[in-house]
């Protein structure tokens, strides 16, 4: 039972992280559509998702959207 519980928790964590990444991408797209720069998007993501995503993940998301 403990192993099943652990596996379920891991799946839930991965799903939650994936949802946060998708939300972060939407934020970057919104900043871009409003004429914001990469630096503005980076700052917004850091402010809103800095405690959930690593700095490298945030930079990667910004670069993906602004390429």
Backbone as ProteinMPNN parsed JSONL, in Angstrom:
{"seq_chain_A": "XXXXXXXXXXXXXXXXXXXXXXXXXXXXXXXXXXXXXXXXXXXXXXXXXXXXXXXXXXXXXXXXXXX", "coords_chain_A": {"N_chain_A": [[0.825, -1.195, 0.0], [1.97, 1.275, 0.747], [3.827, 1.732, -1.291], [2.169, 2.051, -3.515], [0.797, 4.341, -2.739], [2.94, 6.154, -2.656], [3.672, 6.168, -5.389], [1.33, 7.254, -6.5], [1.383, 9.793, -5.359], [3.702, 10.8, -6.569], [2.929, 10.886, -9.268], [0.889, 12.767, -9.062], [2.394, 15.007, -8.28], [3.979, 15.42, -10.55], [1.996, 16.024, -12.427], [0.984, 18.384, -11.348], [3.226, 20.045, -11.548], [3.531, 20.13, -14.32], [1.177, 21.478, -14.997], [1.708, 23.96, -13.811], [3.848, 24.795, -15.369], [2.594, 25.077, -17.842], [0.813, 27.152, -17.22], [2.688, 29.145, -16.688], [3.826, 29.46, -19.227], [1.63, 30.55, -20.553], [1.487, 33.004, -19.261], [3.898, 34.177, -20.131], [3.355, 34.346, -22.877], [1.25, 36.17, -22.801], [2.552, 38.457, -21.829], [4.298, 38.86, -23.962], [2.484, 39.324, -26.088], [1.48, 41.735, -25.276], [3.465, 43.402, -25.872], [5.687, 43.268, -24.306], [9.087, 42.832, -23.234], [11.714, 40.285, -23.336], [13.051, 40.478, -20.935], [11.12, 41.629, -19.287], [9.205, 39.576, -19.26], [10.725, 37.566, -18.063], [11.129, 38.675, -15.532], [8.454, 38.815, -14.608], [7.769, 36.072, -14.579], [9.612, 35.148, -12.708], [8.767, 36.552, -10.448], [6.182, 35.476, -10.122], [6.383, 32.675, -10.305], [8.768, 31.889, -9.216], [9.173, 30.512, -6.83], [8.294, 28.029, -7.437], [9.354, 27.063, -9.804], [12.575, 26.396, -11.178], [15.334, 28.675, -11.731], [16.608, 28.158, -14.152], [14.595, 26.735, -15.516], [12.702, 28.753, -15.81], [14.058, 30.6, -17.448], [14.343, 28.998, -19.72], [11.643, 28.661, -20.5], [10.946, 31.305, -21.192], [12.673, 31.775, -23.344], [11.741, 29.816, -25.132], [9.219, 30.801, -25.847], [9.817, 33.329, -26.919], [11.4, 32.826, -29.147]], "CA_chain_A": [[0.0, 0.0, 0.0], [2.827, 2.442, 0.805], [4.415, 1.951, -2.613], [1.102, 2.594, -4.352], [0.587, 5.713, -2.275], [4.093, 6.919, -3.118], [3.536, 6.327, -6.846], [0.222, 8.182, -6.75], [1.865, 11.124, -5.003], [4.657, 11.222, -7.596], [2.146, 11.225, -10.459], [0.207, 14.026, -8.761], [3.4, 16.074, -8.291], [4.344, 15.669, -11.95], [0.863, 16.685, -13.069], [0.919, 19.744, -10.832], [4.348, 20.792, -12.132], [3.2, 20.336, -15.729], [0.151, 22.524, -15.036], [2.375, 25.225, -13.497], [4.643, 25.169, -16.541], [1.651, 25.557, -18.855], [0.367, 28.473, -16.766], [3.813, 30.065, -16.861], [3.913, 29.742, -20.664], [0.531, 31.469, -20.872], [1.88, 34.322, -18.766], [4.918, 34.707, -21.036], [2.653, 34.709, -24.115], [0.497, 37.394, -22.53], [3.53, 39.55, -21.77], [4.785, 39.069, -25.328], [1.397, 39.938, -26.88], [1.298, 43.109, -24.815], [4.64, 44.163, -26.268], [6.734, 43.167, -23.293], [10.378, 42.281, -23.635], [12.125, 39.052, -22.652], [13.392, 40.823, -19.551], [9.859, 41.808, -18.565], [8.637, 38.242, -19.075], [11.569, 36.886, -17.086], [10.823, 39.254, -14.216], [7.108, 38.385, -14.222], [7.818, 34.658, -14.219], [10.357, 35.024, -11.457], [7.892, 37.039, -9.377], [4.996, 34.634, -9.942], [6.674, 31.24, -10.27], [10.126, 31.675, -8.733], [9.214, 29.535, -5.739], [7.829, 26.733, -7.941], [10.194, 26.645, -10.921], [13.972, 26.819, -11.032], [15.724, 29.8, -12.585], [16.867, 27.603, -15.486], [13.301, 26.432, -16.138], [12.082, 30.03, -16.163], [14.78, 31.108, -18.62], [13.989, 28.129, -20.845], [10.283, 28.996, -20.927], [10.97, 32.61, -21.857], [13.339, 31.613, -24.64], [10.858, 29.045, -26.003], [8.139, 31.656, -26.343], [10.347, 34.481, -27.65], [12.296, 32.434, -30.243]], "C_chain_A": [[0.871, 1.261, 0.0], [3.44, 2.762, -0.553], [3.384, 2.551, -3.565], [0.841, 4.051, -4.003], [1.708, 6.63, -2.76], [3.983, 7.195, -4.615], [2.435, 7.318, -7.194], [0.632, 9.614, -6.438], [2.833, 11.662, -6.045], [3.932, 11.64, -8.877], [1.442, 12.564, -10.247], [1.179, 15.204, -8.79], [3.787, 16.44, -9.719], [3.233, 16.4, -12.678], [0.755, 18.138, -12.625], [2.027, 20.604, -11.429], [4.062, 21.106, -13.598], [2.161, 21.449, -15.874], [0.775, 23.895, -14.747], [3.194, 25.718, -14.687], [3.728, 25.705, -17.64], [1.117, 26.943, -18.482], [1.455, 29.526, -16.965], [3.978, 30.435, -18.33], [2.83, 30.727, -21.083], [0.869, 32.886, -20.42], [2.908, 34.958, -19.691], [4.267, 35.142, -22.353], [1.872, 36.009, -23.947], [1.425, 38.601, -22.499], [4.014, 39.884, -23.179], [3.731, 39.778, -26.182], [1.165, 41.394, -26.502], [2.518, 43.964, -25.13], [5.776, 44.142, -25.264], [7.993, 42.514, -23.838], [10.637, 40.957, -22.924], [12.421, 39.332, -21.186], [12.137, 41.003, -18.696], [9.225, 40.46, -18.264], [9.418, 37.468, -18.02], [11.275, 37.383, -15.672], [9.45, 38.8, -13.717], [7.094, 36.917, -13.799], [8.529, 34.443, -12.9], [9.483, 35.455, -10.277], [6.763, 36.061, -9.069], [5.288, 33.153, -9.75], [8.056, 30.908, -9.72], [10.244, 30.669, -7.606], [8.805, 28.141, -6.196], [8.713, 26.165, -9.043], [11.616, 27.152, -10.697], [14.26, 27.973, -11.999], [15.975, 29.319, -14.016], [15.574, 27.268, -16.222], [12.612, 27.706, -16.608], [12.741, 30.611, -17.408], [14.413, 30.303, -19.858], [12.597, 28.456, -21.382], [10.241, 30.312, -21.697], [11.582, 32.478, -23.242], [12.477, 30.809, -25.629], [9.791, 29.929, -26.637], [8.669, 32.776, -27.241], [11.254, 34.104, -28.826], [11.842, 32.864, -31.575]], "O_chain_A": [[0.539, 2.228, -0.686], [3.558, 3.93, -0.925], [3.7, 3.459, -4.334], [0.683, 4.891, -4.889], [1.455, 7.744, -3.219], [4.178, 8.327, -5.057], [2.602, 8.137, -8.098], [0.273, 10.54, -7.165], [2.794, 12.848, -6.373], [4.293, 12.641, -9.497], [1.405, 13.399, -11.151], [0.83, 16.282, -9.271], [3.908, 17.617, -10.057], [3.503, 17.304, -13.469], [0.467, 19.019, -13.434], [1.796, 21.762, -11.776], [4.32, 22.216, -14.063], [2.261, 22.274, -16.782], [0.404, 24.885, -15.378], [3.226, 26.915, -14.976], [4.063, 26.691, -18.297], [0.987, 27.809, -19.348], [1.173, 30.657, -17.361], [4.24, 31.595, -18.65], [3.083, 31.633, -21.877], [0.571, 33.854, -21.12], [2.808, 36.144, -20.006], [4.602, 36.201, -22.884], [1.842, 36.845, -24.85], [1.117, 39.644, -23.076], [4.125, 41.055, -23.542], [4.046, 40.719, -26.911], [0.704, 42.19, -27.321], [2.598, 45.118, -24.707], [6.721, 44.923, -25.372], [7.946, 41.737, -24.792], [9.888, 40.556, -22.032], [12.089, 38.535, -20.308], [12.095, 40.586, -17.539], [8.761, 40.222, -17.149], [8.828, 36.789, -17.179], [11.184, 36.591, -14.733], [9.296, 38.444, -12.549], [6.486, 36.559, -12.79], [8.092, 33.644, -12.071], [9.467, 34.799, -9.236], [6.424, 35.839, -7.906], [4.517, 32.45, -9.096], [8.468, 29.749, -9.76], [11.289, 30.04, -7.437], [8.944, 27.175, -5.445], [8.817, 24.95, -9.205], [11.824, 28.207, -10.099], [13.518, 28.205, -12.953], [15.6, 29.993, -14.977], [15.473, 27.497, -17.427], [12.008, 27.732, -17.681], [12.052, 31.064, -18.322], [14.195, 30.872, -20.928], [12.402, 28.519, -22.595], [9.578, 30.416, -22.729], [11.049, 33.02, -24.21], [12.484, 31.092, -26.827], [9.502, 29.81, -27.827], [8.022, 33.131, -28.226], [11.83, 34.996, -29.449], [12.511, 32.593, -32.572]]}, "name": "protein", "num_of_chains": 1, "seq": "XXXXXXXXXXXXXXXXXXXXXXXXXXXXXXXXXXXXXXXXXXXXXXXXXXXXXXXXXXXXXXXXXXX"}
